[in-house]
Amino acid sequence: MKNVKDLITIDNDILGGQPVFKGSRVPVSSLFSHLEKGISLNDFLDDFPSVDKTIAISVLELSLEQDF
């Protein structure tokens, strides 16, 4: 399992501290919003080319492992 800090950045200077994908300014919540609307992961990645596919998949896998 990857460490969440390897996948997500939280910095008050980037989008007011919203969690974003590491190496981007794209909020993690945007991935889940896309998926909830039925938009595929590949289409999300097309919309946000600064998000690394491996990181997006790891975030999804990590979310499945969490007990919310």
mmCIF file of the N, C-alpha and C atoms, coordinates in Angstrom:
data_MODEL
# 
_entry.id   MODEL 
# 
loop_
_atom_site.group_PDB 
_atom_site.id 
_atom_site.type_symbol 
_atom_site.label_atom_id 
_atom_site.label_alt_id 
_atom_site.label_comp_id 
_atom_site.label_asym_id 
_atom_site.label_entity_id 
_atom_site.label_seq_id 
_atom_site.pdbx_PDB_ins_code 
_atom_site.Cartn_x 
_atom_site.Cartn_y 
_atom_site.Cartn_z 
_atom_site.occupancy 
_atom_site.B_iso_or_equiv 
_atom_site.pdbx_formal_charge 
_atom_site.auth_seq_id 
_atom_site.auth_comp_id 
_atom_site.auth_asym_id 
_atom_site.auth_atom_id 
_atom_site.pdbx_PDB_model_num 
ATOM 1   N N  . MET A 1 1  ? 0.847   -1.194 0.000   1.00 0.00 ? 1  MET A N  1 
ATOM 2   C CA . MET A 1 1  ? 0.000   0.000  0.000   1.00 0.00 ? 1  MET A CA 1 
ATOM 3   C C  . MET A 1 1  ? 0.881   1.242  0.000   1.00 0.00 ? 1  MET A C  1 
ATOM 4   N N  . LYS A 1 2  ? 0.502   2.201  -0.822  1.00 0.00 ? 2  LYS A N  1 
ATOM 5   C CA . LYS A 1 2  ? 1.237   3.460  -0.859  1.00 0.00 ? 2  LYS A CA 1 
ATOM 6   C C  . LYS A 1 2  ? 0.807   4.343  0.311   1.00 0.00 ? 2  LYS A C  1 
ATOM 7   N N  . ASN A 1 3  ? 1.715   5.176  0.719   1.00 0.00 ? 3  ASN A N  1 
ATOM 8   C CA . ASN A 1 3  ? 1.436   6.152  1.759   1.00 0.00 ? 3  ASN A CA 1 
ATOM 9   C C  . ASN A 1 3  ? 0.655   7.301  1.130   1.00 0.00 ? 3  ASN A C  1 
ATOM 10  N N  . VAL A 1 4  ? -0.374  7.749  1.808   1.00 0.00 ? 4  VAL A N  1 
ATOM 11  C CA . VAL A 1 4  ? -1.220  8.820  1.285   1.00 0.00 ? 4  VAL A CA 1 
ATOM 12  C C  . VAL A 1 4  ? -0.398  10.078 0.979   1.00 0.00 ? 4  VAL A C  1 
ATOM 13  N N  . LYS A 1 5  ? 0.655   10.311 1.714   1.00 0.00 ? 5  LYS A N  1 
ATOM 14  C CA . LYS A 1 5  ? 1.504   11.494 1.478   1.00 0.00 ? 5  LYS A CA 1 
ATOM 15  C C  . LYS A 1 5  ? 2.280   11.392 0.172   1.00 0.00 ? 5  LYS A C  1 
ATOM 16  N N  . ASP A 1 6  ? 2.387   10.180 -0.379  1.00 0.00 ? 6  ASP A N  1 
ATOM 17  C CA . ASP A 1 6  ? 3.025   10.003 -1.681  1.00 0.00 ? 6  ASP A CA 1 
ATOM 18  C C  . ASP A 1 6  ? 2.056   10.297 -2.818  1.00 0.00 ? 6  ASP A C  1 
ATOM 19  N N  . LEU A 1 7  ? 0.771   10.398 -2.494  1.00 0.00 ? 7  LEU A N  1 
ATOM 20  C CA . LEU A 1 7  ? -0.278  10.540 -3.496  1.00 0.00 ? 7  LEU A CA 1 
ATOM 21  C C  . LEU A 1 7  ? -0.956  11.899 -3.492  1.00 0.00 ? 7  LEU A C  1 
ATOM 22  N N  . ILE A 1 8  ? -1.069  12.487 -2.311  1.00 0.00 ? 8  ILE A N  1 
ATOM 23  C CA . ILE A 1 8  ? -1.882  13.690 -2.122  1.00 0.00 ? 8  ILE A CA 1 
ATOM 24  C C  . ILE A 1 8  ? -1.063  14.763 -1.406  1.00 0.00 ? 8  ILE A C  1 
ATOM 25  N N  . THR A 1 9  ? -1.261  15.999 -1.833  1.00 0.00 ? 9  THR A N  1 
ATOM 26  C CA . THR A 1 9  ? -0.626  17.147 -1.187  1.00 0.00 ? 9  THR A CA 1 
ATOM 27  C C  . THR A 1 9  ? -1.699  18.028 -0.568  1.00 0.00 ? 9  THR A C  1 
ATOM 28  N N  . ILE A 1 10 ? -1.447  18.480 0.649   1.00 0.00 ? 10 ILE A N  1 
ATOM 29  C CA . ILE A 1 10 ? -2.320  19.454 1.308   1.00 0.00 ? 10 ILE A CA 1 
ATOM 30  C C  . ILE A 1 10 ? -1.441  20.634 1.704   1.00 0.00 ? 10 ILE A C  1 
ATOM 31  N N  . ASP A 1 11 ? -1.714  21.769 1.086   1.00 0.00 ? 11 ASP A N  1 
ATOM 32  C CA . ASP A 1 11 ? -0.912  22.972 1.293   1.00 0.00 ? 11 ASP A CA 1 
ATOM 33  C C  . ASP A 1 11 ? -1.863  24.165 1.248   1.00 0.00 ? 11 ASP A C  1 
ATOM 34  N N  . ASN A 1 12 ? -1.855  24.965 2.285   1.00 0.00 ? 12 ASN A N  1 
ATOM 35  C CA . ASN A 1 12 ? -2.757  26.117 2.348   1.00 0.00 ? 12 ASN A CA 1 
ATOM 36  C C  . ASN A 1 12 ? -2.565  27.085 1.185   1.00 0.00 ? 12 ASN A C  1 
ATOM 37  N N  . ASP A 1 13 ? -1.401  27.054 0.552   1.00 0.00 ? 13 ASP A N  1 
ATOM 38  C CA . ASP A 1 13 ? -1.138  27.934 -0.580  1.00 0.00 ? 13 ASP A CA 1 
ATOM 39  C C  . ASP A 1 13 ? -1.653  27.368 -1.905  1.00 0.00 ? 13 ASP A C  1 
ATOM 40  N N  . ILE A 1 14 ? -2.118  26.134 -1.881  1.00 0.00 ? 14 ILE A N  1 
ATOM 41  C CA . ILE A 1 14 ? -2.667  25.500 -3.090  1.00 0.00 ? 14 ILE A CA 1 
ATOM 42  C C  . ILE A 1 14 ? -4.145  25.232 -2.846  1.00 0.00 ? 14 ILE A C  1 
ATOM 43  N N  . LEU A 1 15 ? -4.991  25.968 -3.541  1.00 0.00 ? 15 LEU A N  1 
ATOM 44  C CA . LEU A 1 15 ? -6.453  25.824 -3.437  1.00 0.00 ? 15 LEU A CA 1 
ATOM 45  C C  . LEU A 1 15 ? -6.956  25.857 -2.001  1.00 0.00 ? 15 LEU A C  1 
ATOM 46  N N  . GLY A 1 16 ? -6.343  26.705 -1.205  1.00 0.00 ? 16 GLY A N  1 
ATOM 47  C CA . GLY A 1 16 ? -6.801  26.907 0.168   1.00 0.00 ? 16 GLY A CA 1 
ATOM 48  C C  . GLY A 1 16 ? -6.688  25.684 1.055   1.00 0.00 ? 16 GLY A C  1 
ATOM 49  N N  . GLY A 1 17 ? -5.789  24.770 0.714   1.00 0.00 ? 17 GLY A N  1 
ATOM 50  C CA . GLY A 1 17 ? -5.570  23.597 1.549   1.00 0.00 ? 17 GLY A CA 1 
ATOM 51  C C  . GLY A 1 17 ? -6.395  22.382 1.168   1.00 0.00 ? 17 GLY A C  1 
ATOM 52  N N  . GLN A 1 18 ? -7.109  22.457 0.044   1.00 0.00 ? 18 GLN A N  1 
ATOM 53  C CA . GLN A 1 18 ? -7.837  21.271 -0.419  1.00 0.00 ? 18 GLN A CA 1 
ATOM 54  C C  . GLN A 1 18 ? -6.831  20.190 -0.784  1.00 0.00 ? 18 GLN A C  1 
ATOM 55  N N  . PRO A 1 19 ? -7.145  18.924 -0.495  1.00 0.00 ? 19 PRO A N  1 
ATOM 56  C CA . PRO A 1 19 ? -6.249  17.848 -0.940  1.00 0.00 ? 19 PRO A CA 1 
ATOM 57  C C  . PRO A 1 19 ? -6.207  17.800 -2.465  1.00 0.00 ? 19 PRO A C  1 
ATOM 58  N N  . VAL A 1 20 ? -4.990  17.824 -3.009  1.00 0.00 ? 20 VAL A N  1 
ATOM 59  C CA . VAL A 1 20 ? -4.798  17.753 -4.461  1.00 0.00 ? 20 VAL A CA 1 
ATOM 60  C C  . VAL A 1 20 ? -3.887  16.581 -4.773  1.00 0.00 ? 20 VAL A C  1 
ATOM 61  N N  . PHE A 1 21 ? -3.965  16.115 -6.019  1.00 0.00 ? 21 PHE A N  1 
ATOM 62  C CA . PHE A 1 21 ? -3.070  15.050 -6.452  1.00 0.00 ? 21 PHE A CA 1 
ATOM 63  C C  . PHE A 1 21 ? -1.640  15.572 -6.442  1.00 0.00 ? 21 PHE A C  1 
ATOM 64  N N  . LYS A 1 22 ? -0.740  14.760 -5.926  1.00 0.00 ? 22 LYS A N  1 
ATOM 65  C CA . LYS A 1 22 ? 0.674   15.123 -5.861  1.00 0.00 ? 22 LYS A CA 1 
ATOM 66  C C  . LYS A 1 22 ? 1.155   15.551 -7.251  1.00 0.00 ? 22 LYS A C  1 
ATOM 67  N N  . GLY A 1 23 ? 1.839   16.670 -7.310  1.00 0.00 ? 23 GLY A N  1 
ATOM 68  C CA . GLY A 1 23 ? 2.390   17.167 -8.560  1.00 0.00 ? 23 GLY A CA 1 
ATOM 69  C C  . GLY A 1 23 ? 1.393   17.922 -9.422  1.00 0.00 ? 23 GLY A C  1 
ATOM 70  N N  . SER A 1 24 ? 0.214   18.228 -8.847  1.00 0.00 ? 24 SER A N  1 
ATOM 71  C CA . SER A 1 24 ? -0.799  18.953 -9.623  1.00 0.00 ? 24 SER A CA 1 
ATOM 72  C C  . SER A 1 24 ? -1.512  19.948 -8.717  1.00 0.00 ? 24 SER A C  1 
ATOM 73  N N  . ARG A 1 25 ? -2.463  20.649 -9.317  1.00 0.00 ? 25 ARG A N  1 
ATOM 74  C CA . ARG A 1 25 ? -3.342  21.536 -8.561  1.00 0.00 ? 25 ARG A CA 1 
ATOM 75  C C  . ARG A 1 25 ? -4.790  21.048 -8.705  1.00 0.00 ? 25 ARG A C  1 
ATOM 76  N N  . VAL A 1 26 ? -4.954  19.768 -8.976  1.00 0.00 ? 26 VAL A N  1 
ATOM 77  C CA . VAL A 1 26 ? -6.269  19.176 -9.207  1.00 0.00 ? 26 VAL A CA 1 
ATOM 78  C C  . VAL A 1 26 ? -6.777  18.571 -7.900  1.00 0.00 ? 26 VAL A C  1 
ATOM 79  N N  . PRO A 1 27 ? -7.928  19.044 -7.414  1.00 0.00 ? 27 PRO A N  1 
ATOM 80  C CA . PRO A 1 27 ? -8.475  18.492 -6.171  1.00 0.00 ? 27 PRO A CA 1 
ATOM 81  C C  . PRO A 1 27 ? -8.825  17.009 -6.325  1.00 0.00 ? 27 PRO A C  1 
ATOM 82  N N  . VAL A 1 28 ? -8.509  16.235 -5.305  1.00 0.00 ? 28 VAL A N  1 
ATOM 83  C CA . VAL A 1 28 ? -8.843  14.813 -5.301  1.00 0.00 ? 28 VAL A CA 1 
ATOM 84  C C  . VAL A 1 28 ? -10.357 14.638 -5.427  1.00 0.00 ? 28 VAL A C  1 
ATOM 85  N N  . SER A 1 29 ? -11.104 15.542 -4.837  1.00 0.00 ? 29 SER A N  1 
ATOM 86  C CA . SER A 1 29 ? -12.571 15.443 -4.888  1.00 0.00 ? 29 SER A CA 1 
ATOM 87  C C  . SER A 1 29 ? -13.098 15.459 -6.314  1.00 0.00 ? 29 SER A C  1 
ATOM 88  N N  . SER A 1 30 ? -12.342 16.079 -7.237  1.00 0.00 ? 30 SER A N  1 
ATOM 89  C CA . SER A 1 30 ? -12.804 16.134 -8.624  1.00 0.00 ? 30 SER A CA 1 
ATOM 90  C C  . SER A 1 30 ? -12.836 14.737 -9.251  1.00 0.00 ? 30 SER A C  1 
ATOM 91  N N  . LEU A 1 31 ? -11.929 13.866 -8.862  1.00 0.00 ? 31 LEU A N  1 
ATOM 92  C CA . LEU A 1 31 ? -11.942 12.491 -9.374  1.00 0.00 ? 31 LEU A CA 1 
ATOM 93  C C  . LEU A 1 31 ? -13.223 11.793 -8.936  1.00 0.00 ? 31 LEU A C  1 
ATOM 94  N N  . PHE A 1 32 ? -13.552 11.896 -7.664  1.00 0.00 ? 32 PHE A N  1 
ATOM 95  C CA . PHE A 1 32 ? -14.742 11.226 -7.157  1.00 0.00 ? 32 PHE A CA 1 
ATOM 96  C C  . PHE A 1 32 ? -16.012 11.838 -7.734  1.00 0.00 ? 32 PHE A C  1 
ATOM 97  N N  . SER A 1 33 ? -16.010 13.141 -7.943  1.00 0.00 ? 33 SER A N  1 
ATOM 98  C CA . SER A 1 33 ? -17.161 13.794 -8.578  1.00 0.00 ? 33 SER A CA 1 
ATOM 99  C C  . SER A 1 33 ? -17.365 13.271 -9.996  1.00 0.00 ? 33 SER A C  1 
ATOM 100 N N  . HIS A 1 34 ? -16.276 13.155 -10.738 1.00 0.00 ? 34 HIS A N  1 
ATOM 101 C CA . HIS A 1 34 ? -16.368 12.622 -12.100 1.00 0.00 ? 34 HIS A CA 1 
ATOM 102 C C  . HIS A 1 34 ? -16.928 11.205 -12.087 1.00 0.00 ? 34 HIS A C  1 
ATOM 103 N N  . LEU A 1 35 ? -16.379 10.374 -11.231 1.00 0.00 ? 35 LEU A N  1 
ATOM 104 C CA . LEU A 1 35 ? -16.811 8.976  -11.197 1.00 0.00 ? 35 LEU A CA 1 
ATOM 105 C C  . LEU A 1 35 ? -18.271 8.852  -10.773 1.00 0.00 ? 35 LEU A C  1 
ATOM 106 N N  . GLU A 1 36 ? -18.699 9.671  -9.818  1.00 0.00 ? 36 GLU A N  1 
ATOM 107 C CA . GLU A 1 36 ? -20.100 9.658  -9.378  1.00 0.00 ? 36 GLU A CA 1 
ATOM 108 C C  . GLU A 1 36 ? -21.044 10.045 -10.504 1.00 0.00 ? 36 GLU A C  1 
ATOM 109 N N  . LYS A 1 37 ? -20.568 10.873 -11.438 1.00 0.00 ? 37 LYS A N  1 
ATOM 110 C CA . LYS A 1 37 ? -21.386 11.295 -12.579 1.00 0.00 ? 37 LYS A CA 1 
ATOM 111 C C  . LYS A 1 37 ? -21.314 10.301 -13.734 1.00 0.00 ? 37 LYS A C  1 
ATOM 112 N N  . GLY A 1 38 ? -20.567 9.208  -13.548 1.00 0.00 ? 38 GLY A N  1 
ATOM 113 C CA . GLY A 1 38 ? -20.452 8.204  -14.594 1.00 0.00 ? 38 GLY A CA 1 
ATOM 114 C C  . GLY A 1 38 ? -19.363 8.485  -15.608 1.00 0.00 ? 38 GLY A C  1 
ATOM 115 N N  . ILE A 1 39 ? -18.506 9.442  -15.308 1.00 0.00 ? 39 ILE A N  1 
ATOM 116 C CA . ILE A 1 39 ? -17.392 9.778  -16.199 1.00 0.00 ? 39 ILE A CA 1 
ATOM 117 C C  . ILE A 1 39 ? -16.243 8.823  -15.888 1.00 0.00 ? 39 ILE A C  1 
ATOM 118 N N  . SER A 1 40 ? -15.693 8.209  -16.903 1.00 0.00 ? 40 SER A N  1 
ATOM 119 C CA . SER A 1 40 ? -14.653 7.195  -16.704 1.00 0.00 ? 40 SER A CA 1 
ATOM 120 C C  . SER A 1 40 ? -13.345 7.807  -16.197 1.00 0.00 ? 40 SER A C  1 
ATOM 121 N N  . LEU A 1 41 ? -12.518 6.934  -15.637 1.00 0.00 ? 41 LEU A N  1 
ATOM 122 C CA . LEU A 1 41 ? -11.200 7.366  -15.183 1.00 0.00 ? 41 LEU A CA 1 
ATOM 123 C C  . LEU A 1 41 ? -10.392 7.930  -16.351 1.00 0.00 ? 41 LEU A C  1 
ATOM 124 N N  . ASN A 1 42 ? -10.445 7.269  -17.497 1.00 0.00 ? 42 ASN A N  1 
ATOM 125 C CA . ASN A 1 42 ? -9.694  7.760  -18.655 1.00 0.00 ? 42 ASN A CA 1 
ATOM 126 C C  . ASN A 1 42 ? -10.173 9.134  -19.102 1.00 0.00 ? 42 ASN A C  1 
ATOM 127 N N  . ASP A 1 43 ? -11.483 9.371  -19.060 1.00 0.00 ? 43 ASP A N  1 
ATOM 128 C CA . ASP A 1 43 ? -11.994 10.696 -19.420 1.00 0.00 ? 43 ASP A CA 1 
ATOM 129 C C  . ASP A 1 43 ? -11.567 11.734 -18.384 1.00 0.00 ? 43 ASP A C  1 
ATOM 130 N N  . PHE A 1 44 ? -11.564 11.361 -17.106 1.00 0.00 ? 44 PHE A N  1 
ATOM 131 C CA . PHE A 1 44 ? -11.071 12.262 -16.063 1.00 0.00 ? 44 PHE A CA 1 
ATOM 132 C C  . PHE A 1 44 ? -9.618  12.637 -16.359 1.00 0.00 ? 44 PHE A C  1 
ATOM 133 N N  . LEU A 1 45 ? -8.807  11.642 -16.678 1.00 0.00 ? 45 LEU A N  1 
ATOM 134 C CA . LEU A 1 45 ? -7.389  11.895 -16.957 1.00 0.00 ? 45 LEU A CA 1 
ATOM 135 C C  . LEU A 1 45 ? -7.211  12.754 -18.202 1.00 0.00 ? 45 LEU A C  1 
ATOM 136 N N  . ASP A 1 46 ? -8.112  12.595 -19.175 1.00 0.00 ? 46 ASP A N  1 
ATOM 137 C CA . ASP A 1 46 ? -8.075  13.470 -20.353 1.00 0.00 ? 46 ASP A CA 1 
ATOM 138 C C  . ASP A 1 46 ? -8.408  14.910 -19.969 1.00 0.00 ? 46 ASP A C  1 
ATOM 139 N N  . ASP A 1 47 ? -9.364  15.069 -19.043 1.00 0.00 ? 47 ASP A N  1 
ATOM 140 C CA . ASP A 1 47 ? -9.755  16.406 -18.580 1.00 0.00 ? 47 ASP A CA 1 
ATOM 141 C C  . ASP A 1 47 ? -8.665  17.070 -17.740 1.00 0.00 ? 47 ASP A C  1 
ATOM 142 N N  . PHE A 1 48 ? -7.882  16.248 -17.025 1.00 0.00 ? 48 PHE A N  1 
ATOM 143 C CA . PHE A 1 48 ? -6.851  16.758 -16.114 1.00 0.00 ? 48 PHE A CA 1 
ATOM 144 C C  . PHE A 1 48 ? -5.516  16.065 -16.408 1.00 0.00 ? 48 PHE A C  1 
ATOM 145 N N  . PRO A 1 49 ? -4.854  16.446 -17.495 1.00 0.00 ? 49 PRO A N  1 
ATOM 146 C CA . PRO A 1 49 ? -3.620  15.761 -17.897 1.00 0.00 ? 49 PRO A CA 1 
ATOM 147 C C  . PRO A 1 49 ? -2.459  15.893 -16.907 1.00 0.00 ? 49 PRO A C  1 
ATOM 148 N N  . SER A 1 50 ? -2.570  16.808 -15.945 1.00 0.00 ? 50 SER A N  1 
ATOM 149 C CA . SER A 1 50 ? -1.489  16.937 -14.962 1.00 0.00 ? 50 SER A CA 1 
ATOM 150 C C  . SER A 1 50 ? -1.568  15.861 -13.874 1.00 0.00 ? 50 SER A C  1 
ATOM 151 N N  . VAL A 1 51 ? -2.662  15.094 -13.860 1.00 0.00 ? 51 VAL A N  1 
ATOM 152 C CA . VAL A 1 51 ? -2.805  14.011 -12.871 1.00 0.00 ? 51 VAL A CA 1 
ATOM 153 C C  . VAL A 1 51 ? -2.195  12.744 -13.447 1.00 0.00 ? 51 VAL A C  1 
ATOM 154 N N  . ASP A 1 52 ? -1.277  12.167 -12.704 1.00 0.00 ? 52 ASP A N  1 
ATOM 155 C CA . ASP A 1 52 ? -0.631  10.919 -13.098 1.00 0.00 ? 52 ASP A CA 1 
ATOM 156 C C  . ASP A 1 52 ? -1.613  9.752  -12.911 1.00 0.00 ? 52 ASP A C  1 
ATOM 157 N N  . LYS A 1 53 ? -1.746  8.919  -13.937 1.00 0.00 ? 53 LYS A N  1 
ATOM 158 C CA . LYS A 1 53 ? -2.704  7.803  -13.884 1.00 0.00 ? 53 LYS A CA 1 
ATOM 159 C C  . LYS A 1 53 ? -2.405  6.861  -12.718 1.00 0.00 ? 53 LYS A C  1 
ATOM 160 N N  . THR A 1 54 ? -1.146  6.570  -12.483 1.00 0.00 ? 54 THR A N  1 
ATOM 161 C CA . THR A 1 54 ? -0.769  5.673  -11.392 1.00 0.00 ? 54 THR A CA 1 
ATOM 162 C C  . THR A 1 54 ? -1.206  6.231  -10.041 1.00 0.00 ? 54 THR A C  1 
ATOM 163 N N  . ILE A 1 55 ? -1.048  7.537  -9.869  1.00 0.00 ? 55 ILE A N  1 
ATOM 164 C CA . ILE A 1 55 ? -1.453  8.171  -8.615  1.00 0.00 ? 55 ILE A CA 1 
ATOM 165 C C  . ILE A 1 55 ? -2.967  8.128  -8.472  1.00 0.00 ? 55 ILE A C  1 
ATOM 166 N N  . ALA A 1 56 ? -3.699  8.413  -9.539  1.00 0.00 ? 56 ALA A N  1 
ATOM 167 C CA . ALA A 1 56 ? -5.165  8.375  -9.477  1.00 0.00 ? 56 ALA A CA 1 
ATOM 168 C C  . ALA A 1 56 ? -5.661  6.980  -9.103  1.00 0.00 ? 56 ALA A C  1 
ATOM 169 N N  . ILE A 1 57 ? -5.085  5.971  -9.724  1.00 0.00 ? 57 ILE A N  1 
ATOM 170 C CA . ILE A 1 57 ? -5.484  4.593  -9.417  1.00 0.00 ? 57 ILE A CA 1 
ATOM 171 C C  . ILE A 1 57 ? -5.137  4.248  -7.976  1.00 0.00 ? 57 ILE A C  1 
ATOM 172 N N  . SER A 1 58 ? -3.983  4.671  -7.510  1.00 0.00 ? 58 SER A N  1 
ATOM 173 C CA . SER A 1 58 ? -3.584  4.406  -6.123  1.00 0.00 ? 58 SER A CA 1 
ATOM 174 C C  . SER A 1 58 ? -4.516  5.085  -5.132  1.00 0.00 ? 58 SER A C  1 
ATOM 175 N N  . VAL A 1 59 ? -4.956  6.299  -5.451  1.00 0.00 ? 59 VAL A N  1 
ATOM 176 C CA . VAL A 1 59 ? -5.914  6.999  -4.579  1.00 0.00 ? 59 VAL A CA 1 
ATOM 177 C C  . VAL A 1 59 ? -7.228  6.219  -4.526  1.00 0.00 ? 59 VAL A C  1 
ATOM 178 N N  . LEU A 1 60 ? -7.675  5.727  -5.668  1.00 0.00 ? 60 LEU A N  1 
ATOM 179 C CA . LEU A 1 60 ? -8.906  4.929  -5.686  1.00 0.00 ? 60 LEU A CA 1 
ATOM 180 C C  . LEU A 1 60 ? -8.738  3.653  -4.875  1.00 0.00 ? 60 LEU A C  1 
ATOM 181 N N  . GLU A 1 61 ? -7.621  2.973  -5.035  1.00 0.00 ? 61 GLU A N  1 
ATOM 182 C CA . GLU A 1 61 ? -7.370  1.747  -4.269  1.00 0.00 ? 61 GLU A CA 1 
ATOM 183 C C  . GLU A 1 61 ? -7.318  2.046  -2.777  1.00 0.00 ? 61 GLU A C  1 
ATOM 184 N N  . LEU A 1 62 ? -6.663  3.131  -2.421  1.00 0.00 ? 62 LEU A N  1 
ATOM 185 C CA . LEU A 1 62 ? -6.565  3.518  -1.018  1.00 0.00 ? 62 LEU A CA 1 
ATOM 186 C C  . LEU A 1 62 ? -7.947  3.833  -0.447  1.00 0.00 ? 62 LEU A C  1 
ATOM 187 N N  . SER A 1 63 ? -8.791  4.474  -1.241  1.00 0.00 ? 63 SER A N  1 
ATOM 188 C CA . SER A 1 63 ? -10.135 4.807  -0.756  1.00 0.00 ? 63 SER A CA 1 
ATOM 189 C C  . SER A 1 63 ? -10.954 3.552  -0.493  1.00 0.00 ? 63 SER A C  1 
ATOM 190 N N  . LEU A 1 64 ? -10.699 2.487  -1.251  1.00 0.00 ? 64 LEU A N  1 
ATOM 191 C CA . LEU A 1 64 ? -11.413 1.230  -1.046  1.00 0.00 ? 64 LEU A CA 1 
ATOM 192 C C  . LEU A 1 64 ? -10.961 0.526  0.220   1.00 0.00 ? 64 LEU A C  1 
ATOM 193 N N  . GLU A 1 65 ? -9.725  0.761  0.629   1.00 0.00 ? 65 GLU A N  1 
ATOM 194 C CA . GLU A 1 65 ? -9.175  0.136  1.820   1.00 0.00 ? 65 GLU A CA 1 
ATOM 195 C C  . GLU A 1 65 ? -9.601  0.825  3.103   1.00 0.00 ? 65 GLU A C  1 
ATOM 196 N N  . GLN A 1 66 ? -10.068 2.063  2.985   1.00 0.00 ? 66 GLN A N  1 
ATOM 197 C CA . GLN A 1 66 ? -10.427 2.844  4.168   1.00 0.00 ? 66 GLN A CA 1 
ATOM 198 C C  . GLN A 1 66 ? -11.811 2.460  4.660   1.00 0.00 ? 66 GLN A C  1 
ATOM 199 N N  . ASP A 1 67 ? -12.002 2.565  5.937   1.00 0.00 ? 67 ASP A N  1 
ATOM 200 C CA . ASP A 1 67 ? -13.289 2.291  6.571   1.00 0.00 ? 67 ASP A CA 1 
ATOM 201 C C  . ASP A 1 67 ? -13.974 3.624  6.851   1.00 0.00 ? 67 ASP A C  1 
ATOM 202 N N  . PHE A 1 68 ? -14.821 4.064  5.925   1.00 0.00 ? 68 PHE A N  1 
ATOM 203 C CA . PHE A 1 68 ? -15.474 5.365  6.091   1.00 0.00 ? 68 PHE A CA 1 
ATOM 204 C C  . PHE A 1 68 ? -16.768 5.217  6.809   1.00 0.00 ? 68 PHE A C  1 
# 
